[in-house]
Amino acid sequence: MRRALVAVVAMAIALPACTGSAERSGSVVPSPVADPATGPTGGASPSTTAEALVLPEPDAWIPHRAGALADRLRITAEARRIAVRRWVGTGDPDTWPPPPEVELLVLYEQRIYRVLAAHDRLASAVLGRLEGALAAEAR
């Protein structure tokens, strides 16, 4: 689990420097943060960008039930990917600090991995519920 935590932190630092296709399928979760990539008229495809992301509070509670925690990790990881794509696509990824939405999502995801690292049975149950790239990333 320690490797997963190190990997998440390393990704949070390295992803802004990466460029590539923003095409990804998946659902988007609504929230109060507007999408600067689409603007008020929303020119982008709904399948590749979100109008808004769900941002956790800095001290947001982390569930300790496998199903709820796996869902929260899925939602948070997807929101982080979208936020990083926005940062890279609409701003200067070399600037520091990162946008608040990226920072909040990465820190929340890091806290999730810390909970998993401290609870082996919970981690096994959560990892068993994840699929695809997120499962590989979390391992």
C-alpha positions in Angstrom: 0.0 0.0 0.0 2.9 2.3 0.6 3.8 2.0 -3.1 0.3 3.1 -4.0 0.6 6.2 -1.9 4.0 7.0 -3.4 2.6 6.4 -6.9 -0.4 8.7 -6.3 1.9 11.5 -5.0 4.3 11.0 -7.9 1.4 11.1 -10.4 0.0 14.3 -8.9 3.4 15.9 -9.5 4.0 14.3 -13.0 0.6 14.4 -14.6 0.6 18.2 -15.2 3.7 17.8 -17.3 2.0 15.1 -19.5 0.1 15.9 -22.6 -2.1 13.7 -24.7 -5.6 12.9 -25.6 -8.3 14.1 -23.3 -10.6 11.5 -24.7 -11.9 9.2 -22.0 -15.2 7.7 -21.4 -16.9 7.7 -18.1 -19.5 9.5 -16.2 -19.1 12.9 -14.8 -20.2 14.0 -11.4 -21.9 17.5 -10.9 -20.6 20.1 -8.5 -20.3 23.8 -7.8 -17.0 24.3 -9.7 -17.5 25.7 -13.2 -15.5 24.2 -16.2 -13.2 26.9 -17.7 -12.6 24.7 -20.7 -16.2 24.9 -21.9 -17.1 28.3 -20.7 -20.7 29.5 -20.2 -21.9 28.2 -23.5 -20.4 24.8 -23.1 -18.7 24.1 -26.4 -17.1 20.8 -25.5 -18.5 17.3 -25.6 -20.2 16.2 -22.3 -18.4 12.8 -22.5 -14.9 14.3 -22.4 -15.4 17.2 -20.0 -17.5 18.1 -17.1 -19.4 21.3 -16.3 -18.4 20.8 -12.7 -16.5 18.6 -10.4 -17.3 17.4 -6.9 -14.7 18.9 -4.6 -14.2 17.4 -1.2 -13.7 19.7 1.8 -10.2 19.6 3.2 -11.3 17.6 6.2 -14.0 15.5 4.3 -14.9 12.2 6.0 -13.5 9.0 4.4 -15.8 6.0 4.5 -14.6 2.8 6.1 -17.0 0.4 4.3 -15.5 -1.3 1.2 -18.3 -0.5 -1.2 -18.6 3.2 -0.2 -14.8 3.7 -0.2 -14.4 2.0 -3.6 -17.1 4.3 -5.0 -15.5 7.4 -3.4 -12.1 6.4 -4.8 -13.6 6.0 -8.3 -15.3 9.3 -8.2 -12.3 11.1 -6.8 -9.8 9.6 -9.2 -12.1 10.5 -12.2 -12.6 14.1 -10.9 -8.8 14.4 -10.4 -8.1 13.3 -14.0 -10.6 15.8 -15.3 -9.2 18.6 -13.1 -5.6 17.9 -14.2 -6.8 17.8 -17.9 -8.4 21.2 -17.4 -5.3 22.6 -15.8 -3.1 21.3 -18.6 -5.6 22.4 -21.3 -6.5 25.8 -20.1 -3.6 27.0 -18.0 0.1 26.7 -17.5 0.9 23.4 -15.8 4.4 24.7 -14.9 2.8 27.2 -12.5 2.9 26.6 -8.8 0.7 26.0 -6.8 -1.7 23.9 -8.8 -5.3 25.0 -9.0 -7.3 24.5 -5.8 -9.5 21.8 -7.4 -6.4 19.7 -8.3 -4.9 20.2 -4.9 -8.1 19.3 -3.0 -8.7 16.2 -5.1 -5.1 14.9 -4.9 -5.0 15.4 -1.2 -8.3 13.7 -0.6 -7.2 10.8 -2.8 -4.0 10.6 -0.8 -6.0 10.4 2.4 -8.0 7.5 0.9 -4.8 5.6 0.2 -3.5 6.3 3.7 -6.7 4.7 5.1 -6.2 1.7 2.8 -2.5 1.4 3.8 -3.5 1.3 7.5 -6.3 -1.3 7.1 -5.3 -4.4 5.1 -8.6 -6.2 5.1 -10.4 -3.0 4.0 -7.8 -2.5 1.3 -8.2 -6.0 -0.1 -12.0 -5.5 -0.2 -11.8 -2.1 -1.9 -9.2 -3.3 -4.4 -11.4 -6.3 -5.3 -14.2 -3.8 -6.2 -12.0 -1.7 -8.6 -11.6 -2.3 -12.3 -9.4 -1.3 -15.1 -6.8 1.4 -14.9 -7.9 2.5 -11.4 -7.4 -1.1 -10.1 -3.9 -1.1 -11.5 -3.1 2.4 -10.2 -4.4 1.5 -6.7 -2.4 -1.7 -6.4 
